[in-house]
Amino acid sequence: MAAMHKTASEAPAPTGDGVPPLQQGDRLTRAEFERRYEAMPDLKKAELIEGTVFMPSPVSIEKHSSPHAILVGWLVQYWAATPGVLVSVEGSVRLDPENMPQPDAFLMILPEHGGQARIDPDDYLEGAPELAVEVSASSISYDLNEKRTVYCRCGVREYLVWRVPEGGLDWFVLREGRFERLEPDAVGIYRSEIFPGLWLDSGALLRGDLRAVFQALQAGLANSEHAEFVIRLQQATGQQ
């Protein structure tokens, strides 16, 4: 996704209240980014990465929208079985003064259950969610470079990227300040280190076998490690 500035003659007119519109490639502080974003209620998605505005192209069906739905459904099933966590779809995240990404989805541990991020009074996430998920079509390079660097530095503990056009999957785990690849087991099942029981059958996902994807997740949820994790989340509430 190339960042570019428009000339003054090409620039869109200010919004009704005089706030300049967001444009691809703008260099802004997070506060100014938020001000302009909020003045554009019809805008569906924009991100601030390292102080630069990124505005993705229209969303395709088979390369983005449907794969996105699959991963959201997978995450929501985990959410339903795991009290103390929360799933968000395309929620904006205040990472630091120059970064406000809008991941396709994220899974977080709620702060009252020991999570590292919190929801601000104005309903944005402050801090890094434990797991960020991106479905990459036209944004593969961006997701695996600029955004990966920011997520790592800001403390996202796991990062999952589905490279749809390439038929590939990347799952990174934060270890000692660096993202390292999480490797699947012998039968191709990824097992989250941060969310016990969050299992993903990579082969089934890539060939579109939804039943097998959800069967693998159900096997993870039935695992004793998931039950122990749920107990730990509940115990963390009493320690607040």
N, C-alpha and C positions, 0 to 999 in steps of 0.2 A: 504494500500500500504506500504509494509515494506521497510525501508531504509537499504541498506547494502552496504558494501565496497567490491570491488573485490581485489583479491591478485594481486601482481605485475605480475605474470605469466599469469593471466587471463585478465589483463587490455588491452583495445584496444590500438593500436599504435597511436602515436600523429598524428594530421592532417598534411597535406602537408607542412604547414608553421611552423610546430613544436609546435603548440599550443596543450596542452593536451585535449583530448576529455572529454565531460561531462559524468559522470557516476552517476547512482542512488546512493544516499547517500553521495555524495561529500559534504564536508563542505567548503563553499566559501563565499567571499564577493560578493556583487552584481556586482561590477566592473569586477571581475574575471569571474563570471558567464556569464556576457554579452560577454566578450572576447571569451570565449570558445564556447558559443552558436553561435556567429556570424561566427566562424571558421568551423561550421558544417551545411552548407546550406541545406543538405538533412534531417536534423532533423526537425520533424514536431511540437513537443511540448515538452517543459521542463519548470519547474518552480523552483523558489528559495523561499522556505518558512522557515522563521526563520534561514536562513543561510544554509539550507540543500537542496540539489538538489533532485527533484522528477521528474521521467520520467515515464509517464503512459504507460500501456500495449496497444497493438494494439486495435483499436476501433471497437467494434461490431456494427451490423446494428440495430437490434430491441431494444437493450438495451441502445444504445447511439446515433448513427449517425442519425437515423430517429427522435427520440425525440428532438435532438439538432436542426434539421431542422425545426421542428414545432415551437419551442420557438424563433428561429431566425426570422421565417416568421411573428410571432406575434409581435416581437419587430420592425421589419422593417415597418409593417403597421402603428405602432405608430409613428415612425420616419417620415414617409411620410406625416403624418397629423399634425406634430408638429415642425414648423420651430424653430431652436435654440437648437435642441438636436442632438445627434449623436449615432449611434449604431456601435459597433465593434464586430467582431467574432474572438475569440482567439487572440486578441491583447495583447501584453505583457505590464504590468503595473509596473512602478517604484514607489513602495510604500514607501520604506525607504532603508537604506543601506543593510539590510539583507533579503529583500522581493521583489521579482519580479514575481508575479503570472501571469498566462495566462488563465484568466477565459474563459469559453466556449463562453460567450457573455457578453457585458456590455452596458449599456445605460447611457449616460452622458449629462449634460447640458453644452453647449459650453461656454468657459470662457468669451467670449464677451457678452454672455447673462446671466452672473451671476453664471456660474458653478464653482466648487471648484477645478477642475483639468485642466491641459492644455497639449497640444500636443507639445513635444519638437521639436527643429529643426531637430533632427535625427529621428523623426516620432515615438517615443514611448510616451505613456501617463505618465505624471509626476503627481503623486497625486492620490487620490482615486476617482473613478467614483461614481456617485450617486447610481447606481444599478449594482450589479454584479450577474451573472446568471451561475449556474453550473448544468450540467446534470450528475447525479451520478449513476454509475453502480458498478464498482469495487472500486470506491474511496469514498464511502459513509462516512466511518469513518473519513477519511482525510478531506473531504469537511466540515463536521459538527463539527470538532474539531480544528486541527491546522489552517486550512484555515479560518474558521469562526472567530477564535481568532484574527488572523492577520487583517482580513477585519474590524472587529469591532474596534480594536485599532487604525487602520490607517484612520478611518473615512468614510468607505463605508456606505452610509446612508440606503440602503436596500440591502438585500441579499436573492436571491431566489434559492432554491435547489430542483430539481426534483429527488427523489429517485426512479428510474425507476423499479428496480427489486422488490422493496417493495410496489410499487403502492402508494407512498406518496409524499407530497409536503410540503416544509417548506419555509415560507416567513418571514424574520426577518426585523425589523425596528430599527434603531439606535435611542435610546431615553436616554438622559442624560448619554451618554457614555456606554450604555449597549444595546445589541441586545435583543429585545423583539419580541415575535411572533405577526405577523399580522394575525388577525382572519378574515375568510371569513364571508360574510353576511349570512342571513338565507337561501338563495338559493345556497350558495357555491361559491359566486363571491368574489374574492380578489380584493381590490381596493387600488392601490398604494397611499401612503400618499405624496410621493415626486413628482410623475408624475400623476397629475390629469387626469383621463380618461383612464389610463392604467389598464384595468380590465381583470381579468383572471377567467374563469369558470373552477374551479378545477375539478369538476366531469366530464365535457366534455373532459378536457385534459386527465384525467386518463383513460377514456374509449375509447379514440381515435376519438372522434367526432369533427373533425376539423371545420366543418361548425359552430357548436355551439360555439367553441372557438373564432372564428373570429366574429361571431354575437355579442358575449358579448363585445368584444373589440370595435366593431362599436357603440354599445350602449354607451360605455364609452366616445368615441370620440364625440358623439352627445350631451353629457351632458354639461350643461352650465359651469361646473367647468373646463372642458378642454378648452373651448373658453376663459375663463378668464385667464387661465395659459398661453395660447399662447400670449395674450395681454401683460401679465407681462414679458414674455421673450423678446418681442419686445421693451418694455419700458426700460428694463435693458440695451439694447444696447445704448440707448441715454444717459445713466448715466455713461458710461465708460470714 
